[in-house]
Amino acid sequence: MRLQNGPLSFVVNFLLGVAWASVLLGAITSFLIFYQENLIFAIVSAFMGALPGMVSILLLEHIITGQEKYLELKKQTALLEKLLIQKENSTPQ
């Protein structure tokens, strides 16, 4: 919900939700499959089952952060150009 530019925001946020669901399902199913054998092995397998979803969350958050940085830099560039124009217009010749 952080991105503001329509289709890209929808796709990234949808994929982020899918990744979180993947983490949850991977951890729960892996844990329940190996719970009968050994508790420590079940915990390790739950972590391994959640790992692909965690990696995808990390990648999607990186995309979101990069897009936010790009938009902020665009705002800063516009402000700096505006200040430069004001400075050029206000300096006596």
Contacts in CASP RR format, 6 or more apart in sequence:
PFRMAT RR
TARGET T0000
AUTHOR 0000-0000-0000
METHOD contacts of the structure
MODEL  1
MRLQNGPLSFVVNFLLGVAWASVLLGAITSFLIFYQENLIFAIVSAFMGA
LPGMVSILLLEHIITGQEKYLELKKQTALLEKLLIQKENSTPQ
1 9 0 8 1.000
1 13 0 8 1.000
2 9 0 8 1.000
2 64 0 8 1.000
2 68 0 8 1.000
3 9 0 8 1.000
3 12 0 8 1.000
3 13 0 8 1.000
3 64 0 8 1.000
3 67 0 8 1.000
3 68 0 8 1.000
4 71 0 8 1.000
5 67 0 8 1.000
8 67 0 8 1.000
12 60 0 8 1.000
12 63 0 8 1.000
12 64 0 8 1.000
15 56 0 8 1.000
15 60 0 8 1.000
16 57 0 8 1.000
16 60 0 8 1.000
16 61 0 8 1.000
16 64 0 8 1.000
19 53 0 8 1.000
19 56 0 8 1.000
19 57 0 8 1.000
19 60 0 8 1.000
20 53 0 8 1.000
20 57 0 8 1.000
22 52 0 8 1.000
22 53 0 8 1.000
22 56 0 8 1.000
23 50 0 8 1.000
23 53 0 8 1.000
23 54 0 8 1.000
23 57 0 8 1.000
24 50 0 8 1.000
26 46 0 8 1.000
26 49 0 8 1.000
26 50 0 8 1.000
26 53 0 8 1.000
27 46 0 8 1.000
27 47 0 8 1.000
27 49 0 8 1.000
27 50 0 8 1.000
28 46 0 8 1.000
29 49 0 8 1.000
30 42 0 8 1.000
30 45 0 8 1.000
30 46 0 8 1.000
30 48 0 8 1.000
30 49 0 8 1.000
30 50 0 8 1.000
31 42 0 8 1.000
31 43 0 8 1.000
31 45 0 8 1.000
31 46 0 8 1.000
32 42 0 8 1.000
33 42 0 8 1.000
33 45 0 8 1.000
34 41 0 8 1.000
34 42 0 8 1.000
34 45 0 8 1.000
35 42 0 8 1.000
END
